[in-house]
Amino acid sequence: MGRKRIHPLTPEQQELADLKQENYQLKMKVAIFEKLKALVAQRTEKNKRQ
């Protein structure tokens, strides 16, 4: 899970860390949706040819 720190984070540092984590998660979701969109388009194109 999270890393243990010797010194606690300031509220600003914690907020930045939280926002970075959220940003990473959102980027991963976007990547998943883009791959899904490409797969759907590929299948749709394949079905049109048949």
PDB file of N, CA, C, O and CB in Angstrom:
ATOM      1  N   MET A   1       0.829  -1.172   0.000  1.00  0.00           N
ATOM      2  CA  MET A   1       0.000   0.000   0.000  1.00  0.00           C
ATOM      3  C   MET A   1       0.885   1.251   0.000  1.00  0.00           C
ATOM      4  O   MET A   1       1.767   1.386  -0.849  1.00  0.00           O
ATOM      5  CB  MET A   1      -0.950  -0.010   1.209  1.00  0.00           C
ATOM      6  N   GLY A   2       0.652   2.168   0.951  1.00  0.00           N
ATOM      7  CA  GLY A   2       1.431   3.394   0.970  1.00  0.00           C
ATOM      8  C   GLY A   2       2.796   3.197   1.595  1.00  0.00           C
ATOM      9  O   GLY A   2       3.027   2.243   2.338  1.00  0.00           O
ATOM     10  N   ARG A   3       3.678   4.097   1.289  1.00  0.00           N
ATOM     11  CA  ARG A   3       5.021   4.041   1.876  1.00  0.00           C
ATOM     12  C   ARG A   3       4.983   4.650   3.266  1.00  0.00           C
ATOM     13  O   ARG A   3       4.229   5.589   3.521  1.00  0.00           O
ATOM     14  CB  ARG A   3       6.059   4.781   0.982  1.00  0.00           C
ATOM     15  N   LYS A   4       5.800   4.112   4.164  1.00  0.00           N
ATOM     16  CA  LYS A   4       5.899   4.689   5.501  1.00  0.00           C
ATOM     17  C   LYS A   4       6.919   5.817   5.455  1.00  0.00           C
ATOM     18  O   LYS A   4       7.988   5.681   4.861  1.00  0.00           O
ATOM     19  CB  LYS A   4       6.297   3.610   6.562  1.00  0.00           C
ATOM     20  N   ARG A   5       6.580   6.910   6.081  1.00  0.00           N
ATOM     21  CA  ARG A   5       7.459   8.070   6.088  1.00  0.00           C
ATOM     22  C   ARG A   5       7.923   8.347   7.517  1.00  0.00           C
ATOM     23  O   ARG A   5       7.190   8.133   8.483  1.00  0.00           O
ATOM     24  CB  ARG A   5       6.743   9.308   5.491  1.00  0.00           C
ATOM     25  N   ILE A   6       9.135   8.820   7.618  1.00  0.00           N
ATOM     26  CA  ILE A   6       9.677   9.180   8.927  1.00  0.00           C
ATOM     27  C   ILE A   6       9.028  10.475   9.403  1.00  0.00           C
ATOM     28  O   ILE A   6       8.666  10.601  10.573  1.00  0.00           O
ATOM     29  CB  ILE A   6      11.224   9.330   8.867  1.00  0.00           C
ATOM     30  N   HIS A   7       8.882  11.436   8.490  1.00  0.00           N
ATOM     31  CA  HIS A   7       8.288  12.724   8.821  1.00  0.00           C
ATOM     32  C   HIS A   7       6.888  12.790   8.222  1.00  0.00           C
ATOM     33  O   HIS A   7       6.704  12.473   7.047  1.00  0.00           O
ATOM     34  CB  HIS A   7       9.169  13.896   8.305  1.00  0.00           C
ATOM     35  N   PRO A   8       5.909  13.195   9.007  1.00  0.00           N
ATOM     36  CA  PRO A   8       4.546  13.294   8.466  1.00  0.00           C
ATOM     37  C   PRO A   8       4.469  14.392   7.403  1.00  0.00           C
ATOM     38  O   PRO A   8       5.227  15.361   7.430  1.00  0.00           O
ATOM     39  CB  PRO A   8       3.529  13.576   9.601  1.00  0.00           C
ATOM     40  N   LEU A   9       3.557  14.219   6.491  1.00  0.00           N
ATOM     41  CA  LEU A   9       3.369  15.208   5.435  1.00  0.00           C
ATOM     42  C   LEU A   9       2.574  16.390   5.954  1.00  0.00           C
ATOM     43  O   LEU A   9       1.714  16.251   6.824  1.00  0.00           O
ATOM     44  CB  LEU A   9       2.666  14.584   4.225  1.00  0.00           C
ATOM     45  N   THR A  10       2.880  17.556   5.403  1.00  0.00           N
ATOM     46  CA  THR A  10       2.055  18.718   5.714  1.00  0.00           C
ATOM     47  C   THR A  10       0.728  18.526   4.997  1.00  0.00           C
ATOM     48  O   THR A  10       0.644  17.715   4.075  1.00  0.00           O
ATOM     49  CB  THR A  10       2.756  20.067   5.286  1.00  0.00           C
ATOM     50  N   PRO A  11      -0.305  19.247   5.394  1.00  0.00           N
ATOM     51  CA  PRO A  11      -1.583  19.129   4.688  1.00  0.00           C
ATOM     52  C   PRO A  11      -1.448  19.405   3.185  1.00  0.00           C
ATOM     53  O   PRO A  11      -2.102  18.751   2.372  1.00  0.00           O
ATOM     54  CB  PRO A  11      -2.599  20.089   5.296  1.00  0.00           C
ATOM     55  N   GLU A  12      -0.606  20.366   2.820  1.00  0.00           N
ATOM     56  CA  GLU A  12      -0.400  20.681   1.408  1.00  0.00           C
ATOM     57  C   GLU A  12       0.279  19.523   0.680  1.00  0.00           C
ATOM     58  O   GLU A  12      -0.093  19.185  -0.444  1.00  0.00           O
ATOM     59  CB  GLU A  12       0.438  21.957   1.265  1.00  0.00           C
ATOM     60  N   GLN A  13       1.270  18.921   1.322  1.00  0.00           N
ATOM     61  CA  GLN A  13       1.969  17.783   0.718  1.00  0.00           C
ATOM     62  C   GLN A  13       1.026  16.586   0.587  1.00  0.00           C
ATOM     63  O   GLN A  13       1.075  15.867  -0.411  1.00  0.00           O
ATOM     64  CB  GLN A  13       3.210  17.399   1.560  1.00  0.00           C
ATOM     65  N   GLN A  14       0.172  16.367   1.587  1.00  0.00           N
ATOM     66  CA  GLN A  14      -0.778  15.262   1.540  1.00  0.00           C
ATOM     67  C   GLN A  14      -1.786  15.486   0.422  1.00  0.00           C
ATOM     68  O   GLN A  14      -2.132  14.556  -0.307  1.00  0.00           O
ATOM     69  CB  GLN A  14      -1.499  15.105   2.892  1.00  0.00           C
ATOM     70  N   GLU A  15      -2.259  16.732   0.288  1.00  0.00           N
ATOM     71  CA  GLU A  15      -3.208  17.038  -0.781  1.00  0.00           C
ATOM     72  C   GLU A  15      -2.567  16.804  -2.151  1.00  0.00           C
ATOM     73  O   GLU A  15      -3.201  16.253  -3.050  1.00  0.00           O
ATOM     74  CB  GLU A  15      -3.703  18.495  -0.662  1.00  0.00           C
ATOM     75  N   LEU A  16      -1.324  17.220  -2.305  1.00  0.00           N
ATOM     76  CA  LEU A  16      -0.615  17.009  -3.568  1.00  0.00           C
ATOM     77  C   LEU A  16      -0.457  15.521  -3.851  1.00  0.00           C
ATOM     78  O   LEU A  16      -0.673  15.078  -4.979  1.00  0.00           O
ATOM     79  CB  LEU A  16       0.764  17.694  -3.538  1.00  0.00           C
ATOM     80  N   ALA A  17      -0.085  14.749  -2.843  1.00  0.00           N
ATOM     81  CA  ALA A  17       0.066  13.305  -3.014  1.00  0.00           C
ATOM     82  C   ALA A  17      -1.267  12.669  -3.396  1.00  0.00           C
ATOM     83  O   ALA A  17      -1.317  11.799  -4.265  1.00  0.00           O
ATOM     84  CB  ALA A  17       0.615  12.661  -1.728  1.00  0.00           C
ATOM     85  N   ASP A  18      -2.344  13.102  -2.747  1.00  0.00           N
ATOM     86  CA  ASP A  18      -3.676  12.577  -3.064  1.00  0.00           C
ATOM     87  C   ASP A  18      -4.075  12.917  -4.498  1.00  0.00           C
ATOM     88  O   ASP A  18      -4.614  12.073  -5.215  1.00  0.00           O
ATOM     89  CB  ASP A  18      -4.720  13.134  -2.082  1.00  0.00           C
ATOM     90  N   LEU A  19      -3.811  14.140  -4.906  1.00  0.00           N
ATOM     91  CA  LEU A  19      -4.152  14.563  -6.265  1.00  0.00           C
ATOM     92  C   LEU A  19      -3.325  13.815  -7.310  1.00  0.00           C
ATOM     93  O   LEU A  19      -3.834  13.470  -8.376  1.00  0.00           O
ATOM     94  CB  LEU A  19      -3.942  16.070  -6.415  1.00  0.00           C
ATOM     95  N   LYS A  20      -2.064  13.569  -7.008  1.00  0.00           N
ATOM     96  CA  LYS A  20      -1.221  12.796  -7.932  1.00  0.00           C
ATOM     97  C   LYS A  20      -1.752  11.375  -8.076  1.00  0.00           C
ATOM     98  O   LYS A  20      -1.772  10.828  -9.179  1.00  0.00           O
ATOM     99  CB  LYS A  20       0.245  12.768  -7.443  1.00  0.00           C
ATOM    100  N   GLN A  21      -2.182  10.774  -6.970  1.00  0.00           N
ATOM    101  CA  GLN A  21      -2.739   9.427  -7.009  1.00  0.00           C
ATOM    102  C   GLN A  21      -4.034   9.401  -7.820  1.00  0.00           C
ATOM    103  O   GLN A  21      -4.249   8.504  -8.634  1.00  0.00           O
ATOM    104  CB  GLN A  21      -2.990   8.910  -5.584  1.00  0.00           C
ATOM    105  N   GLU A  22      -4.889  10.389  -7.589  1.00  0.00           N
ATOM    106  CA  GLU A  22      -6.146  10.470  -8.336  1.00  0.00           C
ATOM    107  C   GLU A  22      -5.868  10.677  -9.825  1.00  0.00           C
ATOM    108  O   GLU A  22      -6.527  10.067 -10.667  1.00  0.00           O
ATOM    109  CB  GLU A  22      -7.029  11.616  -7.790  1.00  0.00           C
ATOM    110  N   ASN A  23      -4.910  11.523 -10.151  1.00  0.00           N
ATOM    111  CA  ASN A  23      -4.544  11.774 -11.536  1.00  0.00           C
ATOM    112  C   ASN A  23      -4.075  10.491 -12.210  1.00  0.00           C
ATOM    113  O   ASN A  23      -4.462  10.208 -13.344  1.00  0.00           O
ATOM    114  CB  ASN A  23      -3.456  12.844 -11.615  1.00  0.00           C
ATOM    115  N   TYR A  24      -3.248   9.716 -11.523  1.00  0.00           N
ATOM    116  CA  TYR A  24      -2.759   8.447 -12.051  1.00  0.00           C
ATOM    117  C   TYR A  24      -3.924   7.492 -12.313  1.00  0.00           C
ATOM    118  O   TYR A  24      -3.996   6.863 -13.369  1.00  0.00           O
ATOM    119  CB  TYR A  24      -1.750   7.810 -11.076  1.00  0.00           C
ATOM    120  N   GLN A  25      -4.830   7.389 -11.346  1.00  0.00           N
ATOM    121  CA  GLN A  25      -5.981   6.500 -11.499  1.00  0.00           C
ATOM    122  C   GLN A  25      -6.845   6.918 -12.685  1.00  0.00           C
ATOM    123  O   GLN A  25      -7.308   6.068 -13.446  1.00  0.00           O
ATOM    124  CB  GLN A  25      -6.820   6.487 -10.216  1.00  0.00           C
ATOM    125  N   LEU A  26      -7.061   8.204 -12.844  1.00  0.00           N
ATOM    126  CA  LEU A  26      -7.876   8.694 -13.960  1.00  0.00           C
ATOM    127  C   LEU A  26      -7.191   8.431 -15.302  1.00  0.00           C
ATOM    128  O   LEU A  26      -7.856   8.095 -16.282  1.00  0.00           O
ATOM    129  CB  LEU A  26      -8.156  10.199 -13.798  1.00  0.00           C
ATOM    130  N   LYS A  27      -5.870   8.580 -15.352  1.00  0.00           N
ATOM    131  CA  LYS A  27      -5.136   8.276 -16.584  1.00  0.00           C
ATOM    132  C   LYS A  27      -5.280   6.805 -16.946  1.00  0.00           C
ATOM    133  O   LYS A  27      -5.423   6.466 -18.120  1.00  0.00           O
ATOM    134  CB  LYS A  27      -3.650   8.642 -16.435  1.00  0.00           C
ATOM    135  N   MET A  28      -5.242   5.926 -15.945  1.00  0.00           N
ATOM    136  CA  MET A  28      -5.396   4.495 -16.195  1.00  0.00           C
ATOM    137  C   MET A  28      -6.809   4.186 -16.703  1.00  0.00           C
ATOM    138  O   MET A  28      -6.981   3.354 -17.593  1.00  0.00           O
ATOM    139  CB  MET A  28      -5.099   3.689 -14.913  1.00  0.00           C
ATOM    140  N   LYS A  29      -7.811   4.852 -16.140  1.00  0.00           N
ATOM    141  CA  LYS A  29      -9.189   4.644 -16.603  1.00  0.00           C
ATOM    142  C   LYS A  29      -9.348   5.104 -18.042  1.00  0.00           C
ATOM    143  O   LYS A  29      -9.997   4.428 -18.840  1.00  0.00           O
ATOM    144  CB  LYS A  29     -10.185   5.390 -15.699  1.00  0.00           C
ATOM    145  N   VAL A  30      -8.766   6.239 -18.379  1.00  0.00           N
ATOM    146  CA  VAL A  30      -8.835   6.744 -19.751  1.00  0.00           C
ATOM    147  C   VAL A  30      -8.183   5.750 -20.702  1.00  0.00           C
ATOM    148  O   VAL A  30      -8.719   5.481 -21.777  1.00  0.00           O
ATOM    149  CB  VAL A  30      -8.152   8.127 -19.865  1.00  0.00           C
ATOM    150  N   ALA A  31      -7.044   5.207 -20.321  1.00  0.00           N
ATOM    151  CA  ALA A  31      -6.351   4.234 -21.168  1.00  0.00           C
ATOM    152  C   ALA A  31      -7.212   2.993 -21.383  1.00  0.00           C
ATOM    153  O   ALA A  31      -7.272   2.460 -22.491  1.00  0.00           O
ATOM    154  CB  ALA A  31      -5.001   3.840 -20.542  1.00  0.00           C
ATOM    155  N   ILE A  32      -7.876   2.536 -20.329  1.00  0.00           N
ATOM    156  CA  ILE A  32      -8.754   1.371 -20.450  1.00  0.00           C
ATOM    157  C   ILE A  32      -9.904   1.669 -21.407  1.00  0.00           C
ATOM    158  O   ILE A  32     -10.213   0.857 -22.279  1.00  0.00           O
ATOM    159  CB  ILE A  32      -9.302   0.957 -19.069  1.00  0.00           C
ATOM    160  N   PHE A  33     -10.534   2.821 -21.250  1.00  0.00           N
ATOM    161  CA  PHE A  33     -11.657   3.176 -22.122  1.00  0.00           C
ATOM    162  C   PHE A  33     -11.217   3.343 -23.572  1.00  0.00           C
ATOM    163  O   PHE A  33     -11.960   2.988 -24.487  1.00  0.00           O
ATOM    164  CB  PHE A  33     -12.317   4.458 -21.633  1.00  0.00           C
ATOM    165  N   GLU A  34     -10.029   3.874 -23.789  1.00  0.00           N
ATOM    166  CA  GLU A  34      -9.523   4.010 -25.161  1.00  0.00           C
ATOM    167  C   GLU A  34      -9.291   2.638 -25.784  1.00  0.00           C
ATOM    168  O   GLU A  34      -9.589   2.441 -26.962  1.00  0.00           O
ATOM    169  CB  GLU A  34      -8.214   4.831 -25.179  1.00  0.00           C
ATOM    170  N   LYS A  35      -8.772   1.699 -25.023  1.00  0.00           N
ATOM    171  CA  LYS A  35      -8.566   0.342 -25.543  1.00  0.00           C
ATOM    172  C   LYS A  35      -9.904  -0.330 -25.824  1.00  0.00           C
ATOM    173  O   LYS A  35     -10.064  -1.014 -26.835  1.00  0.00           O
ATOM    174  CB  LYS A  35      -7.744  -0.504 -24.547  1.00  0.00           C
ATOM    175  N   LEU A  36     -10.858  -0.133 -24.928  1.00  0.00           N
ATOM    176  CA  LEU A  36     -12.186  -0.701 -25.137  1.00  0.00           C
ATOM    177  C   LEU A  36     -12.830  -0.121 -26.390  1.00  0.00           C
ATOM    178  O   LEU A  36     -13.434  -0.852 -27.175  1.00  0.00           O
ATOM    179  CB  LEU A  36     -13.078  -0.445 -23.916  1.00  0.00           C
ATOM    180  N   LYS A  37     -12.706   1.165 -26.576  1.00  0.00           N
ATOM    181  CA  LYS A  37     -13.253   1.822 -27.764  1.00  0.00           C
ATOM    182  C   LYS A  37     -12.626   1.247 -29.030  1.00  0.00           C
ATOM    183  O   LYS A  37     -13.322   1.012 -30.017  1.00  0.00           O
ATOM    184  CB  LYS A  37     -13.020   3.344 -27.697  1.00  0.00           C
ATOM    185  N   ALA A  38     -11.316   1.020 -29.004  1.00  0.00           N
ATOM    186  CA  ALA A  38     -10.624   0.461 -30.165  1.00  0.00           C
ATOM    187  C   ALA A  38     -11.099  -0.968 -30.439  1.00  0.00           C
ATOM    188  O   ALA A  38     -11.274  -1.349 -31.597  1.00  0.00           O
ATOM    189  CB  ALA A  38      -9.098   0.484 -29.946  1.00  0.00           C
ATOM    190  N   LEU A  39     -11.306  -1.754 -29.392  1.00  0.00           N
ATOM    191  CA  LEU A  39     -11.783  -3.124 -29.573  1.00  0.00           C
ATOM    192  C   LEU A  39     -13.196  -3.151 -30.149  1.00  0.00           C
ATOM    193  O   LEU A  39     -13.498  -3.954 -31.032  1.00  0.00           O
ATOM    194  CB  LEU A  39     -11.746  -3.877 -28.244  1.00  0.00           C
ATOM    195  N   VAL A  40     -14.054  -2.275 -29.650  1.00  0.00           N
ATOM    196  CA  VAL A  40     -15.421  -2.203 -30.170  1.00  0.00           C
ATOM    197  C   VAL A  40     -15.404  -1.785 -31.633  1.00  0.00           C
ATOM    198  O   VAL A  40     -16.134  -2.352 -32.446  1.00  0.00           O
ATOM    199  CB  VAL A  40     -16.272  -1.217 -29.340  1.00  0.00           C
ATOM    200  N   ALA A  41     -14.588  -0.809 -31.975  1.00  0.00           N
ATOM    201  CA  ALA A  41     -14.488  -0.368 -33.361  1.00  0.00           C
ATOM    202  C   ALA A  41     -13.967  -1.491 -34.250  1.00  0.00           C
ATOM    203  O   ALA A  41     -14.435  -1.669 -35.374  1.00  0.00           O
ATOM    204  CB  ALA A  41     -13.576   0.859 -33.468  1.00  0.00           C
ATOM    205  N   GLN A  42     -13.010  -2.240 -33.749  1.00  0.00           N
ATOM    206  CA  GLN A  42     -12.443  -3.354 -34.506  1.00  0.00           C
ATOM    207  C   GLN A  42     -13.510  -4.421 -34.752  1.00  0.00           C
ATOM    208  O   GLN A  42     -13.641  -4.917 -35.871  1.00  0.00           O
ATOM    209  CB  GLN A  42     -11.232  -3.962 -33.758  1.00  0.00           C
ATOM    210  N   ARG A  43     -14.256  -4.770 -33.735  1.00  0.00           N
ATOM    211  CA  ARG A  43     -15.316  -5.776 -33.896  1.00  0.00           C
ATOM    212  C   ARG A  43     -16.426  -5.280 -34.817  1.00  0.00           C
ATOM    213  O   ARG A  43     -16.957  -6.045 -35.622  1.00  0.00           O
ATOM    214  CB  ARG A  43     -15.905  -6.151 -32.532  1.00  0.00           C
ATOM    215  N   THR A  44     -16.770  -4.019 -34.701  1.00  0.00           N
ATOM    216  CA  THR A  44     -17.803  -3.443 -35.556  1.00  0.00           C
ATOM    217  C   THR A  44     -17.361  -3.512 -37.008  1.00  0.00           C
ATOM    218  O   THR A  44     -18.141  -3.901 -37.878  1.00  0.00           O
ATOM    219  CB  THR A  44     -18.106  -1.984 -35.150  1.00  0.00           C
ATOM    220  N   GLU A  45     -16.130  -3.142 -37.272  1.00  0.00           N
ATOM    221  CA  GLU A  45     -15.594  -3.199 -38.631  1.00  0.00           C
ATOM    222  C   GLU A  45     -15.564  -4.634 -39.141  1.00  0.00           C
ATOM    223  O   GLU A  45     -15.882  -4.892 -40.302  1.00  0.00           O
ATOM    224  CB  GLU A  45     -14.186  -2.591 -38.679  1.00  0.00           C
ATOM    225  N   LYS A  46     -15.185  -5.560 -38.280  1.00  0.00           N
ATOM    226  CA  LYS A  46     -15.137  -6.972 -38.671  1.00  0.00           C
ATOM    227  C   LYS A  46     -16.537  -7.479 -39.023  1.00  0.00           C
ATOM    228  O   LYS A  46     -16.707  -8.226 -39.986  1.00  0.00           O
ATOM    229  CB  LYS A  46     -14.526  -7.828 -37.537  1.00  0.00           C
ATOM    230  N   ASN A  47     -17.539  -7.069 -38.238  1.00  0.00           N
ATOM    231  CA  ASN A  47     -18.914  -7.507 -38.498  1.00  0.00           C
ATOM    232  C   ASN A  47     -19.472  -6.886 -39.777  1.00  0.00           C
ATOM    233  O   ASN A  47     -20.284  -7.510 -40.460  1.00  0.00           O
ATOM    234  CB  ASN A  47     -19.814  -7.151 -37.314  1.00  0.00           C
ATOM    235  N   LYS A  48     -19.058  -5.695 -40.100  1.00  0.00           N
ATOM    236  CA  LYS A  48     -19.514  -5.057 -41.338  1.00  0.00           C
ATOM    237  C   LYS A  48     -19.012  -5.800 -42.572  1.00  0.00           C
ATOM    238  O   LYS A  48     -19.699  -5.852 -43.592  1.00  0.00           O
ATOM    239  CB  LYS A  48     -19.048  -3.603 -41.384  1.00  0.00           C
ATOM    240  N   ARG A  49     -17.821  -6.370 -42.479  1.00  0.00           N
ATOM    241  CA  ARG A  49     -17.225  -7.081 -43.621  1.00  0.00           C
ATOM    242  C   ARG A  49     -17.898  -8.417 -43.876  1.00  0.00           C
ATOM    243  O   ARG A  49     -17.853  -8.926 -44.995  1.00  0.00           O
ATOM    244  CB  ARG A  49     -15.740  -7.298 -43.390  1.00  0.00           C
ATOM    245  N   GLN A  50     -18.517  -8.990 -42.863  1.00  0.00           N
ATOM    246  CA  GLN A  50     -19.095 -10.333 -43.015  1.00  0.00           C
ATOM    247  C   GLN A  50     -20.443 -10.305 -43.652  1.00  0.00           C
ATOM    248  O   GLN A  50     -21.056 -11.355 -43.846  1.00  0.00           O
ATOM    249  CB  GLN A  50     -19.194 -11.016 -41.692  1.00  0.00           C
TER     250      GLN A  50
END
